Amino acid sequence: MKILTILEVGGLEGLVAMIILIIIGVAAAISLVITVFVKLIYESKDGRKFSKKQFWLTMLISMLICGLISGVICGGGL
């Protein structure tokens, strides 16, 4: 009997989509924590306010950095 690899089984599109959604969800959660931490630091000095635009821009930049780190790790760069 032949030994089948996981890619030869077929019909794994759902599994791949689930893995991608998990990676995006984890990156979003980490980015949210980082953004809240940055917001607390920013607002602690001189009574400044952190606008919604700054919040989402910081979250986007943080998610992009998480994506780069994930790509390096999953791509075999490390």
Buried (B, 14 or more C-beta within 10 A) or exposed (E): EEEEEEEEEEEEEEEEEEEEEEBBEEBBEBBBEBBBEBBEEBEEEEEEEBEEEBBEEBBEBBBEBBBEBBEEEEEEEE
